[in-house]
């Protein structure tokens, strides 16, 4: 009887919260019904996932079918084993991720994390992932924003594929400048010694990193450098979007 009362209370509270904080379409920000897929029907029809051909290393969408790697991965040796992204760069997706990070839309992260779980289950199984780790924010930025969008995505992904999420496995110890404001060489310099290892309960062999955007790979590479020093053998990543 008590459990039933608690269940009714939770459903009622959820309904009240939906009225006060209505769910919004992840792409256009219009209000959507709580039962919807966190995206309105109009945006769902227009959305295009990353598809073949894509870079076999970083997962970026390729323009030529005969290519196996993007121009960046052909020239640069990355520290990760492989990565994939849900979407190629588009105005719609970039605006969505901007609102997620800078306009207090943490609910968007659930959409991206759930889509990762639906689109990449076979890839994740093939990689043999033991744990999922979000790329961390510096504590000062986390205090201002109130949440780490990568951690929220990782939670939704982990719940969807049944893999544990270790949110304190990595710590961002250096307050870096926003990567979007820098060119490729400056991005690498900006991230030097930016991360350190947090807590590992067990020795890890294979880790899956989660972040919102992949561009030059500087952030992922620096995180990989730290993880490999801690003995991690294989490192993969998933992001919401990837592009130039």
Secondary structure by P-SEA (a helix, b strand, c coil): caaaaaaaaaaaaaaaaaaaccccccccccccccccccccaaaaaaccccccccccccccccccccccccccccccccccccccccccccaaaaaaaaaacccccaaaaaaaaaaaaaccaaaaaaacccccccccccaaaaaaacccaaaaaaaaaaaaaccccccccccccccccccccccaaaaaaaaccccccccccccccbbbbbbcccccaaaaaaaaaaaaaacccccccccccccc
